[in-house]
Amino acid sequence: MGSLYYLVSQLPALESYEGRGQLPITEKSFKELCSRFLSEKDIKNLEKLSLEPSKSEESTGSQFLDKWNEKERALRFALAQVRALRMKKEAEMLPGSCTADIVQAARTAVGMDSPLSAEEYLNQYRMDTLKSLTPIDGFCVDAIYAYGLKLMLAQRMRLFDVEIGKDSYHKIYDEILGDAK
């Protein structure tokens, strides 16, 4: 437990880096730093951190990570269902963990005019969800996992480029129209 204090004290704050600027730490550097202070079990969980949880509900051994995976899985199911219904196709049943706020977030995102706006909205929703799940104790291993997920979300948003996105969108759209003919 004492080593977590040393680890947390070396992690740069991410709050001020939510824009498009360069992040103060890379995911690789973060994991290397963590490997010096975490147990083998915690490092294994850290290596499995993902913004895309598996469809099946597998326990990680961390209540925080299990809850995060449950929320993210529910959001993905809700997005799939809203998109399917919008295209008048059959959709899978939503899992029981899918709350009204998750469904509303999915509807809002799918209803946006721009895919980039939808991604930015979903990223903020995920950040807010992460913040609500993050333990108050900033010196526990779950706080380290939360930091890693926040870093991954911030890095993901930096990958989006408006022009590349528009080109890709139009290409996909044209392919869909071509298939419909």
Beta strands, then each sheet from edge to edge (+ up, - down):
end
